[in-house]
Structures are given as structure tokens and as C-alpha cells.
Amino acid sequence: MDQIQMELLKQVAGLHEVPQGAYNFRVNGVGTARGTTEHIDIVTKTDKQGIDIVIKPGTKNESVHIPVVLSQSGVTDLVYNDFYIGEDADVTIVAGCGIHNGGDVKSQHDGIHTFYVGKNAKVRYVEKHYGSGDGRGERVLNPQTIIELAEGSYLEMDTVQIKGVDSTVRTTRATLSAHATLVIKEKIMTHGTQYAKTDFTVDLNGEDCGVSLISRSVAKEHSRQLFLSRINGNNKCVGHSECDAILMDEGSVSAIPEITANHLEASLIHEAAIGKIAGEQIVKLMTLGLTEAEAEAQIVNGFLK
């Protein structure tokens, strides 16, 4: 990899070198490096672009890194990655995409990830998106995540997008069986004329399953954001959706939470709060010696942690 590609890799996956454990690197639409372990296999699909990640039952304390890097202007990449997580496994999966566009033509990556999480398995999934480059070409990312949680399984999904992505539509669909738990934490910051849409749909089908969707975002300058969340309580279950957003400059945020209870013992809550930074917060920090811009930056950084 060249210097630009290595910087993208560091931003989206925290990698400075080849990681331990299983990994698959995709650069400008082509797989460039791969490693497997005794318990985790990665297989190239034969019918379309993408890979199957197979994690054996009982696998513990192992990780999988599958970052995608685009450094050529005008690249359009569509990839399908399927994860098969065996029963009683406990793993961490690090994904994410970085786009550097120094040209005048749009670069785009669409990743469709499907998770089949086995009974009593536990997964932490980290996905970061990042854009760089001073070209006029757009940097576009449209991740789709499809989740099927078996009985007693747990998936925690942390997604972050805080710089350089001109347009993104983030779509997540999840189905939960009995005693399964899904936790999604999203952090987004947009600026300029960027646009970000989040679209969650969760079906709580199993008895005593639960979901928590938490989105924190900051919209600066003339950027726009749309947050959609739908939780369907189809059994005795617990569901919580929360959207907190800070507006700055001429930014715009719309939050549309929807909860539907189709069972007498479905307990569902939604919350949404949008507003500017409180003036007293800025004043307080300025009394400590910060400028107004530094005070705003400090507040935003703390909000998105």
C-alpha cells in the first residue's frame, strides 16, 4: 500500500501494520491481502463480489479485520460480505471504509453486510467511515447491514462517521429471536453541504429480546441529516430508540422515530432531542481561557465520545 492508502487504513481500522488474527484488505475494488486462523476462515464468493467470513462455534477472543480503501478517483465498488458466527462464539469484527478522492469524478463504495449470529454467540462490530482528498469528486458511502440474531445471542454495533464523506445512506435491518440483544451506537458529524441518512428497522420477534438504538450527531454549516428508526415489538420485548443532535451554523436535522407494539407485553420507548449548543456552556469554557471556536470544538468532541 502507498502512503495515502495506509493513512486511510489507520483512520478506519486503527491499523499501522498487518493485524493479528483473521483479515481481508480490499483496495480500489480488489482484494489485496488475506489471513485466516484455525477458527476463522475467509472465502471469496464465486457468484458476486465479496467474501464469506466463517467463525467456528466456540471461538473466543479472536478478531476479524475487513477494511476497504478507495484511493482512485472514479472508482465504484459494490461488495457483499456474509458473516456466519457459530454458537457460543465471542469475537470482534472491525470493518469500515476510507475514500481519498483527489479528482473530479465521484468515488463510491456500497457494502452489504449480512450477519447470521448463532445461539448464545457474542459479537462486537466496529464500522468507521472516513473521507479525504481535495478533489471536487464526491466521496459516497452507502453501507447496508442485515442482522439475524439467534436465541440468546448478542451483537453490539459501533458506527462512526465524522469527516469527509459527502453523501451516505446507512441502512440497517435486524430480526431478533428469543432472549437476543442488539445494541447500536452511531456517531455522525457532517459539514459543508454533506448529507447523511440513517434508516433502522428492527423486528423484535422473540420472547424477552431487546434492542437499544442510540444516535449522536452534529450538523455543521449547510449539511443535512435524516434519522429514521422503526422498532416493531412482536412479542414480550424491550425496545429503546434515542436520537440526540447538535445544530450549528445552517445545519438541518430531521428525526423520525417510529415504534409499533404488536404484543401486550412489548415495552417500547423513543426519544429525540435536537438543538444548538447552550450559550452558557460556551461562556463557561471561555472563562477558562478557550476561544469561542475552541469551546465549541471541545463541546462537540465530548458529545461525540
Protein Blocks (a to p, Z undefined) as FASTA:
>chain_A
ZZklmmmmmmmnopabdcehjddddeehiafbdcddfkbccdddfkbgcddddddehiah
iacddddddfbghiacdddddddddehiacdddeddddddfbfbdcdddddddddddehi
acddddddddedjbfbdcdddddddddddehiacddddddfehpabdcddddddddehia
cddddddddehjbccddddddddfbghiacddddddddehjbccddddddddfbdcdddd
ddddddehjbccddddddddfbfklccddddddddddfklmmmmmmnopafklmmmmmmm
mmmZZ
